[in-house]
Amino acid sequence: MRLFIAIELPAELGSKLCETAGRLFPTGNHKVKVVERENLHLTLAFIGEVQPSLISAIILVMEQIAGEFPPVDAVVKGIGVFPAKGMPRVVWAGVWEKQGHLAAMHRVLVEKLSELQMPVDTKFRYRPHITLARIKEVGGGVELNLPIATKPVPFGGLPIRELVLMESRLSREGSKYYPVERIPLNGLA
């Protein structure tokens, strides 16, 4: 199973982000894969391929972390790209919260999952974001609508109330994400 731990988005926020992605990349641009509304999320930790027998251990880690962190309110605003220099491959909306809980949750998740020998992705420094689109063809004439991309446009609030273990199933049409387990955040502020 291909797994990751995520925060799901409220429907209204997801719709605003999809609308923005549509303005950034007009329909019919085959060099860009815009993320479908139902697949928009904030990744806390990408685990990768694991045996189904390890799911209970992952859930235990999630329960420990959920007990350490209270619910938090974040704001989604601004558009950015990865990598920041050169030809962008990923277009994202930024996620901001004052307490630093997202970065701390990510750090603890990676630490605890790594202790269990889970294949957690740690290639890049964690930056809370929601992927809006992936640019498939580098140098393929893909251009961002810069007036939208350079303004720190606020998209709305992101109430973070639970951790969700998600399964990613790959197909010819692209990835589809399915919740495996939901763990409410219940730590004290």
Salt bridges, closest charged atoms under 4 A:
GLU8 OE1 - ARG182 NH1 2.22
GLU12 OE2 - LYS16 NZ 3.87
GLU36 OE2 - LYS33 NZ 2.35
GLU38 OE2 - LYS176 NZ 3.34
ASP73 OD1 - ARG161 NH2 2.69
GLU162 OE2 - ARG182 NH1 3.16
GLU167 OE1 - ARG169 NH2 3.36
